Amino acid sequence: DIKVQIYPNPAGTQLTIDFQDQYYKNLEIKLINNLGQEVFHSFIDRQKTGNQITIDLSNITAGIYLVEISTKEHKDYKKLVIKKLQYINILAMKSFKNNGS
């Protein structure tokens, strides 16, 4: 197994991956949706990135995903839930309340 930790889970707009195993230097990261479609793909050279990377999830829709982390010898999978927070425009709500009364 490839020793990694992913967080936060559930994630919002960013995912952090901590590589806890010093053995593997080159890794491949894929994010796969529930339809089996690859929505993110990256090759990681740990000599350049170190033991931690951050992935921008802001353009990925909410849902349940598999994070596939692979080397030439191994593949490991982690379940990831992406949740998107919905913000309510308080000023618009106040305006609607005042005009709608």
N, C-alpha and C positions, 0 to 999 in steps of 0.2 A: 504494500500500500504506500501511496504517496502521502506523507504527513503534512496536511494543510488545515488551516482553520479559516472559515469564511464568516464574515460578520459585517453589519448586523443582519440578522435573519429572523423576521422579515426585513427586507431592505426597502429603501425609498429611492433616492436618486444616485446613491453610490454604494459600491460593494468593495470591501477590503479583503484581500486574500493574503494570509500570513503563511509563508513557507517555513515549516518547522523542521524540515529535513535538509541538511547541508549537502547531501550526496548528489542530488539532481541539479544540474546547472542550466539545462535548456528544457523548457516546458511549453506545452501548448494548452491554451485555455479556450474552451468553447462554452457558450450558453445556448441551451437547446430548449425550445418551448414544448408545450404539451402535444403539439402536432408533429414533433420530430424535426422541426425546422431550426436551423442554426441562425441565431439572431446576433451573435457576437463571436468573434474569432481573433485570437492574438497569439503570437509566438513570444515567449518570455526568455530573455537572456539574463539570468540572475546575476551575472557579473556586472551588468549595467543597472539592473533594477534593485538589487539587494534582496532582502527577505520578505518584502511587502510590496504589493501593488494595489492600486485603487482603480476600479472600473467605473466609468460613468454610465449610469443606468437611466439617465433622464429621457432618452429617446426610446426606451423599451417599455412596453405596456405592462400593466399589472397582470400577475398570473403566477403559475407555478412552473418552475424551470429546473433543469438539471445543469449543474456546472460540471463539465467534463475537464479533468486535469490529466494530461497525459505526457509521458516521456516515450522514448523508444522502447522501453521495456515494460511499462505499466500504464494502466488507466485507472483513474479513481473518479467516482461520481459523488456529488453532494447535492441534496435537494435545496432549492432556494425559492423563497416566496418573495415576490415583489409587490409591494402595496404603494399606491400613489395617494398622497394626502390631497384632499380637495379643500381649497381655501374659499371661504365665502367673503365676498366684498362687503364689508360692514357698512361702508358709506352708501353703497347702492341699496342695501337693505333698509337703512335709515331713510333714504330718499323715497323708496317705495312705500314705506310705512307712513311717512308724512303726507305723500301725495294720494295715497290710496284710502285715507280715512274719510 
